[in-house]
């Protein structure tokens, strides 16, 4: 994340003004990046439409031209806006039936340092913020992915990453260092403080009655163990001690509360390849975080 030269920006054609455009401009100006806008929207007027009996085929041709020209005009306005800000910019419109696959193909062609896509409520009947397209991108997109929420960055905001320093897998440890480095680099460029969050869930054994001396000592030992591991992880980094938060309890509510408290603008998290059982467990937790997270979410992979 220290050198973002090319940004692929996926525009949602169903919204009047996509917040992803504002994020793209802020990041492009901060990193001096080139921007590629991409719109994919399926045209329902397929070739079979021309065979409808009794309907003039020129009607379908005219409608299709209007369909394409609408998105061409939308992209042209974005190009002019970014050129006026001295940002190198290009655009492409596509009509693929599968949005996630179209985005991944476009990303493979552009080879961006960062992919931006908005995630938001599409209707009152669809309460989920994170769509199947988003989940497919999280799993399959080989580039850093920033999922953008429907709100502006807070002026006194921060960059947060959530780590797991007690994980026994070496791959997770490497990923944790990558997450902290990304938070530090974004902090420097965007001039927002970098914060690190870790949460542990204290398991109270039936050997120790709740509130007894044994329980208190057990919980203190656990807290100390997590604190030491967290400090060891962060030793090679330059995170202000006041911006390191060790919480206990359930991960999702503790993290969401912390993000609110420190006015987070971006949450940096990692995605690892896992077996089916781990995906089911981790996916459920990730879904709660992504749906309820008050800020943008940057997903990185090893």
GUKEFI-160837 format. One line per 10 residues: their letters; for each residue z, x, y of N, C-alpha, C. Coordinates in steps of 0.001 Angstrom, whole numbers. Each point is the difference from the previous one (the first is absolute). Layout:
<recs>
a	Z X Y Z X Y Z X Y  ...
</recs>
This chain:
<recs>
xxxxxxxxxx	0 810 -1215 0 -810 1215 0 845 1267  -58 1306 -161 64 846 1177 -1336 84 717  -1097 -389 -665 -1314 125 614 -859 -1196 -394  110 -1075 739 -782 -1205 -281 -1280 57 832  -1078 414 -629 -1272 154 706 -860 -1258 -82  112 -728 -1108 -827 -1193 -199 867 -1170 -460  -181 -1146 647 765 -1194 -325 -969 -1123 -360  209 -605 -1175 -764 -1179 -388 836 -1231 337  -574 -899 800 734 -1171 472 -661 -1260 -552  732 -712 -844 -505 -1232 -602 362 -1166 917
xxxxxxxxxx	-1020 -662 534 214 -1103 931 12 -1319 -753  1003 -822 275 78 -1338 -584 -836 -945 861  -1111 -510 -534 -885 -845 823 554 -1398 252  1131 -354 -620 559 -1342 165 959 -97 1183  287 1116 679 926 -23 1131 -742 295 1299  517 -544 1094 -633 221 1297 186 1437 472  1209 538 -176 285 1374 402 925 607 -1036  -530 917 -765 749 622 -1080 858 1133 564  1302 -9 -309 887 1046 488 -410 1386 -520  -777 24 -1073 -439 1274 -548 -864 760 1011
xxxxxxxxxx	-646 -740 905 -819 642 1041 892 794 949  1132 -588 391 930 695 901 585 1246 -662  338 -114 -1298 531 1170 -715 -1054 1100 -65  -1228 -402 -272 -1086 976 -115 -190 761 1309  63 -718 1114 -178 657 1299 1147 963 289  1233 -434 -270 1161 868 240 -85 1274 -834  -327 -145 -1280 -68 1157 -887 -1186 893 335  -1138 -602 311 -1186 787 328 214 839 1257  653 -572 1002 285 743 1229 1041 1085 -234  978 -299 -838 1061 976 -277 -521 1182 -808
xxxxxxxxxx	-873 -270 -964 -497 1053 -897 -1396 491 358  -616 -631 1019 -1391 324 347 -911 -243 -1216  154 -1167 -602 -712 -332 -1231 -1273 -787 282  -930 70 -955 -1159 -879 -12 373 -1261 -769  -555 -1135 420 338 -1286 -600 -1245 -642 -599  158 -555 -1191 -1060 -755 -654 495 -1417 -229  -608 -983 679 353 -1399 -208 -791 -555 -1174  668 -821 -792 -661 -580 -1170 399 -1461 -139  -1014 -865 -60 217 -1421 -248 -734 -371 -1283  701 -683 -880 -632 -535 -1204 282 -1496 -62
xxxxxxxxxx	-1049 -795 -17 166 -1444 -116 -1164 -559 -804  322 -736 -1040 -1036 -518 -896 -787 -1115 660  -1309 87 -123 -875 -1041 522 -214 -1051 -1084  471 -1222 253 -125 -1060 -1006 -1433 -489 -144  -861 343 938 -1404 -391 -107 -725 1018 -863  141 -178 -1300 -607 936 -946 -1475 -295 -169  -642 819 -805 -1423 -190 -265 -265 -1367 -631  961 -510 -778 -190 -1291 -653 -62 -1134 1019  533 227 1193 -20 -1053 1011 -1424 -373 382  -924 924 -111 -1375 -254 380 -688 -970 -953
xxxxxxxxxx	618 -255 -1153 -617 -849 -999 436 -1447 111  941 -282 951 497 -1364 121 -1147 -931 422  -197 -1018 -794 -1117 -918 230 244 -839 1251  -1018 -130 799 67 -856 1181 539 666 1239  422 1260 -100 520 712 1167 -984 1099 378  -342 29 1248 -943 1002 484 575 1396 -208  -693 881 -732 522 1359 -232 203 798 1281  -738 -386 1057 183 706 1273 1400 -231 568  614 -1153 -356 1361 -300 450 968 1066 -522  -130 316 -1295 888 986 -595 -235 1388 584
xxxxxxxxxx	-1270 305 244 -318 1302 579 588 131 1392  -94 -1065 773 558 11 1359 1517 133 -32  633 -746 -915 1458 61 -117 465 1390 -414  -753 617 -890 385 1341 -439 -136 1011 1141  -1055 -148 793 -176 900 1141 1139 -170 998  423 -1241 211 1120 -251 906 1293 586 -563  161 -107 -1321 1185 546 -685 104 1505 235  -1098 705 -236 4 1453 151 136 401 1458  -702 -696 881 37 374 1411 1390 -205 600  741 -986 -514 1371 -232 486 865 1237 -223
xxxxxxxxxx	-73 565 -1189 826 1168 -313 -551 1274 634  -1304 45 144 -589 1131 719 491 21 1444  73 -1183 618 481 -100 1375 1469 380 98  795 -454 -976 1421 338 -21 197 1510 -89  -755 628 -879 99 1459 -157 -506 720 1244  -1054 -521 610 -545 630 1205 1029 -6 1127  751 -1075 126 1039 -69 1034 1099 1033 -265  347 176 -1265 1003 1012 -353 -530 1406 288  -1258 219 -298 -604 1313 266 44 320 1493  -349 -972 811 4 216 1453 1412 267 510
xxxxxxxxxx	977 -746 -527 1391 178 424 496 1408 -310  -305 506 -1179 496 1311 -404 -793 1127 652  -1283 -202 208 -792 1004 711 507 155 1433  413 -1115 600 541 50 1364 1288 811 56  701 106 -1145 1230 797 -79 -284 1419 -498  -1296 362 -34 -432 1332 -449 389 292 -1449  -89 -1030 -831 267 150 -1429 -1326 -53 -756  -228 987 -839 -1198 -8 -838 107 -1143 -998  -1015 -851 -56 135 -1231 -776 -1320 -405 -636  92 -627 -1170 -1153 -560 -699 459 -1269 -701
xxxxxxxxxx	-959 -752 -571 365 -1269 -617 -990 -377 -1091  480 -859 -916 -867 -521 -1063 476 -1382 -412  -989 -869 -251 281 -1345 -503 -528 -113 -1425  790 -656 -867 -368 -116 -1402 284 -1419 -482  -699 -424 -1073 150 -1364 -495 401 -42 -1477  786 958 -437 411 56 -1395 945 -1153 -331  -9 -436 -1260 861 -1104 -419 1443 449 -256  219 1279 -214 1336 512 -319 440 966 1108  916 -473 838 383 751 1186 599 1359 -326  949 46 -934 662 1269 -320 -1009 1028 -490
xxxxxxxxxx	-905 -416 -883 -1005 928 -515 -918 476 1115  -348 -906 917 -863 370 1123 693 1024 901  1298 -200 236 753 940 837 70 1369 -666  276 15 -1298 111 1270 -716 -1339 738 -8  -1102 -739 -197 -1324 638 41 -286 570 1382  355 -756 1036 -213 486 1366 848 1233 267  1240 -18 -485 887 1145 189 -549 1232 -718  -517 -194 -1188 -573 1119 -752 -1182 602 749  -751 -854 682 -1151 477 782 446 748 1250  990 -567 694 462 573 1277 947 1173 -215
xxxxxxxxxx	778 -33 -1099 1015 1016 -302 1002 135 1149  714 -1091 315 905 17 1153 1325 694 -311  683 399 1044 1356 529 -144 1026 -1124 -13  -430 -1190 430 903 -1144 61 -830 -1276 -16  478 -996 -777 -616 -1333 -31 964 -983 635  -481 -792 954 814 -1011 667 -488 -1387 -396  945 -867 -365 -333 -1383 -313 1173 -891 398  -313 -1151 563 1075 -927 381 456 -804 -1204  1239 -444 50 540 -886 -1032 822 -1062 710  -367 -1269 -195 653 -1061 761 -186 -1341 -691
xxxxxxxxxx	708 -1011 507 -129 -1355 -524 -1393 -532 331  -665 -546 -1005 -1325 -570 233 51 -1511 181  1014 -656 -519 143 -1443 174 1424 -404 -361  355 -1244 351 1339 -490 -312 196 -161 -1497  -1099 -119 -744 97 -152 -1449 127 1343 -702  -368 1073 705 57 1333 -604 1106 786 675  1171 7 -608 1163 624 617 31 1508 -216  -723 479 -976 42 1435 -306 -752 793 1048  663 999 542 -669 892 947 -946 938 -720  464 550 -1105 -764 1006 -720 -904 -695 -1017
xxxxxxxxxx	-1296 121 184 -960 -700 -834 -369 832 -1221  -763 -612 -897 -492 733 -1162 -855 1188 431  -729 -170 1104 -802 1108 523 896 1167 388  1108 -302 674 931 1057 400 557 730 -1222  417 -777 -1010 569 628 -1190 -1022 863 -717  -1253 -447 -42 -1036 814 -645 -224 1295 774  45 -89 1323 -152 1205 816 1175 949 -213  1211 -557 -94 1179 835 -239 -153 763 -1315  -526 -674 -999 -150 639 -1316 -1202 931 -72  -1121 -400 622 -1263 689 -263 -521 877 1141
xxxxxxxxxx	400 -281 1224 -546 772 1128 542 1427 -35  -872 1012 -62 462 1386 -116 401 636 1331  0 -779 1069 306 542 1327 1281 -637 553  677 672 916 1168 -613 651 -372 -1360 586  849 -995 -226 -299 -1379 387 1094 -527 918  -388 -429 1191 949 -588 945 -253 -1501 69  957 -786 -503 -68 -1450 86 670 -432 1294  -758 -659 854 432 -313 1367 491 -1432 101  1180 -176 587 579 -1329 200 -452 -597 1333  205 -1315 120 -430 -740 1195 994 112 1146
xxxxxxxxxx	276 1202 436 842 182 1176 -300 1358 625  342 124 1254 -240 1251 716 1089 1011 -338  -332 1288 103 1010 1037 -183 1051 -119 1096  1246 251 -364 1091 -49 966 33 1301 803  254 -140 1290 -47 1158 906 1001 1076 -404  1176 -388 -454 1027 945 -417 114 16 -1524  -1117 -67 -668 -13 -91 -1446 150 1334 -699  -55 -48 -1336 212 1203 -801 -886 -19 -1240  -71 1154 -658 -725 155 -1261 1037 204 -1104  -39 -826 -1032 1007 49 -1065 -675 291 -1333
xxxxxxxxxx	653 811 -816 -446 140 -1380 1170 -237 -939  -292 -613 -1134 1011 -274 -1016 -230 943 -1177  1037 718 -412 -131 1005 -1060 962 -292 -1147  -215 703 -1115 831 -173 -1198 364 1376 -553  957 699 605 274 1394 -364 633 195 -1369  497 -1054 -647 602 151 -1323 -992 -258 -1128  -1237 -271 358 -1009 -232 -1030 -229 1273 -793  -94 -118 -1323 -98 1179 -861 -1435 497 -175  -985 -778 433 -1381 416 -177 -415 955 1118  -608 1119 -395 -440 989 991 -1034 -598 944
xxxxxxxxxx	-830 -893 -525 -1026 -628 828 619 -804 1129  1122 -677 -300 692 -771 1027 591 922 1066  524 1151 -427 559 949 960 -1084 526 942  -1165 337 -552 -1112 450 843 -416 -1099 971  -15 -1233 -509 -372 -1122 853 1019 -196 1118  1286 136 -304 1030 -136 1028 -206 1006 1134  -307 1254 -357 -261 1015 1030 -1240 -385 822  -1012 -537 -674 -1201 -435 712 315 -1115 992  862 -928 -405 362 -1122 863 753 484 1243  935 921 -204 775 525 1134 -919 778 940
xxxxxxxxxx	-890 806 -557 -943 756 834 -885 -943 808  -473 -1073 -626 -839 -964 713 765 -646 1147  1257 -359 -247 831 -601 1049 199 978 1152  232 1272 -334 178 1019 1033 -1264 178 835  -1143 43 -685 -1264 211 712 -347 -1185 894  199 -1209 -503 -236 -1184 823 968 -39 1175  1232 418 -248 1008 43 1057 -431 915 1138  -533 1152 -360 -422 973 1015 -1173 -513 818  -1002 -550 -686 -1217 -443 689 229 -1278 800  721 -942 -588 218 -1288 666 1226 -6 903
xxxxxxxxxx	743 1119 -34 1200 141 845 1009 -1116 -271  267 -195 -1281 1009 -950 -462 898 715 -1006  1297 -227 20 907 722 -903 -290 -283 -1474  133 1044 -817 -156 -138 -1445 1354 -270 -634  61 -1010 -868 1245 -376 -659 -205 -39 -1515  1062 328 -734 -59 -5 -1463 1063 -953 -538  -428 -847 -937 879 -1009 -584 97 197 -1507  1225 -68 -515 212 -12 -1448 1114 -974 -324  -212 -784 -1050 996 -998 -391 326 151 -1477  1277 -64 -317 418 19 -1400 793 -1263 -296
xxxxxxxxxx	-86 -436 -1240 696 -1216 -403 1212 386 -838  1199 -132 516 1202 417 -740 320 -945 -1149  -132 504 -1211 321 -786 -1189 1497 121 -283  695 -1127 -1 1442 -11 -256 233 -278 -1479  530 966 -709 231 -139 -1437 1201 -890 -276  -31 -670 -1144 1141 -831 -406 1217 853 -343  -210 1333 -112 1120 905 -255 921 59 1207  -574 -293 1201 789 85 1224 88 -1381 637  1163 -615 47 139 -1310 660 -455 100 1450  -706 -1011 475 -510 -9 1364 1137 204 998
xxxxxxxxxx	-156 1003 850 983 266 1018 1090 962 -439  -10 399 -1272 1010 923 -489 -276 1421 435  978 898 -268 -147 1414 384 -1194 636 -690  -176 -314 -1303 -1116 576 -737 -1332 -392 593  -122 -1241 399 -1247 -472 605 -265 717 1313  1007 129 832 -157 666 1289 -454 1439 -171  623 706 -936 -386 1391 -248 -1418 86 -554  -332 -920 -896 -1336 -23 -594 -1066 -219 1071  239 -965 888 -965 -291 1057 -124 1160 985  1102 656 301 -39 1144 909 -767 1155 -625
xxxxxxxxxx	195 228 -1301 -748 1053 -689 -1496 -298 3  -325 -1254 -200 -1411 -384 19 -605 207 1382  725 -425 1021 -491 186 1372 -195 1473 309  930 844 -426 -96 1433 241 -1189 604 -736  -225 -450 -1220 -1128 504 -778 -1323 -324 692  -158 -1229 443 -1239 -404 679 -156 715 1332  1096 180 714 -46 701 1277 -453 1451 -181  545 675 -1002 -368 1399 -256 -1463 120 -393  -470 -901 -862 -1403 37 -409 -936 -274 1175  412 -911 854 -806 -321 1173 -65 1186 950
xxxxxxxxxx	1127 650 230 24 1173 879 -834 1138 -577  41 152 -1329 -796 1041 -652 -1490 -272 170  -386 -1254 -157 -1403 -372 186 -471 295 1423  859 -269 970 -396 111 1404 196 1399 574  560 912 -776 279 1356 499 -1239 698 551  -1179 -95 -652 -1192 679 539 -609 -706 1204  521 -1149 359 -597 -810 1062 852 47 1268  -508 -647 1031 672 62 1297 340 -1403 490  821 -688 -787 414 -1355 358 1360 48 683  94 -623 1161 1269 -71 721 1046 -677 -895
xxxxxxxxxx	1157 610 -192 1045 -596 -857 355 -1431 376  -83 -320 1275 326 -1358 431 -1048 -1014 -445  -1157 499 -452 -1074 -882 -450 -96 -69 -1525  1030 483 -690 51 -70 -1460 982 -1106 -379  -477 -964 -758 836 -1166 -321 157 -149 -1501  1226 100 -491 330 -215 -1402 707 -1344 -120  -635 -935 -690 553 -1345 -142 353 -266 -1457  809 -1020 -220 295 -412 -1363 -145 -1515 -90  -334 -464 -1192 -243 -1416 -205 -1414 -224 -496  -492 -1206 142 -1355 -311 -436 -1011 617 961
xxxxxxxxxx	-1033 614 -571 -959 770 788 -693 -826 1070  -617 -1115 -381 -860 -723 932 755 -506 1229  1094 -764 -146 696 -462 1218 570 1142 825  466 1079 -666 550 1134 750 -1084 691 812  -1177 173 -600 -1109 652 699 -497 -862 1145  -195 -1281 -241 -514 -889 1048 969 -79 1182  1292 -22 -292 991 -17 1074 -76 1281 826  -149 1134 -681 -94 1285 704 -1254 54 871  -1118 -483 -517 -1252 11 766 145 -818 1277  706 -1108 -92 238 -826 1190 910 723 992
xxxxxxxxxx	1042 620 -522 999 641 864 -594 1129 834  -937 756 -579 -531 1159 726 -1389 -244 579  -421 -1271 35 -1296 -365 589 -1145 805 -615  -97 -37 -1301 -1032 768 -698 -1397 -526 334  -927 924 222 -1406 -358 189 -815 238 -1267  369 1029 -754 -702 313 -1242 1016 355 -1072  -165 -599 -1184 769 389 -1180 -934 773 -922  373 1232 -332 -808 843 -878 585 -47 -1405  -791 -486 -963 473 -73 -1382 -1044 605 -927  410 281 -1229 -887 637 -968 -392 -934 -1114
xxxxxxxxxx	-1138 293 -629 -473 -766 -1156 -311 973 -1122  629 -218 -1160 -222 834 -1172 -659 -808 -1100  -785 662 -845 -543 -653 -1194 1132 -149 -1003  170 -1208 -535 1107 -262 -913 -488 -797 -1198  851 -91 -1019 -366 -817 -1148 176 -1482 347  -373 -879 -937 -28 -1437 290 1377 -532 388  1044 401 -716 1345 -494 287 462 460 1372  -229 1285 314 414 526 1306 -763 -688 1118  -1273 -298 -216 -801 -679 1022 565 -1382 276  435 -689 -1050 551 -1345 170 1262 34 834
xxxxxxxxxx	876 974 -276 1269 109 724 -231 486 1427  -711 1123 119 -242 585 1315 -866 -916 851  -982 -663 -665 -878 -894 744 754 -1152 630  986 -543 -702 795 -1099 520 786 429 1228  595 1194 -67 738 533 1151 -938 280 1160  -1132 624 -303 -971 334 1046 -531 -1249 678  -204 -1067 -779 -499 -1245 575 974 -559 1026  1290 40 -326 1009 -502 941 16 842 1271  -116 1313 -161 11 887 1163 -1219 -250 874  -1182 -38 -628 -1240 -133 769 -104 -1366 669
xxxxxxxxxx	427 -1051 -676 -91 -1337 592 962 -176 1173  1222 509 -137 1040 -248 997 183 1138 1006  -693 1095 -210 149 1152 888 -400 -371 1427  834 302 995 -313 -391 1378 -1002 925 685  -409 1078 -696 -870 995 627 -1178 338 -909  -910 819 511 -1129 474 -804 516 828 -1174  -787 37 -1066 378 752 -1188 -1109 990 -337  368 1274 -57 -944 1063 -373 275 397 -1440  -1012 -148 -867 154 326 -1422 -717 1305 -304  743 957 -555 -548 1303 -356 107 208 -1508
xx	-916 799 -525 19 352 -1418 24 1523 -138  550 505 -1116 26 1446 -201 -1405 588 -11
</recs>
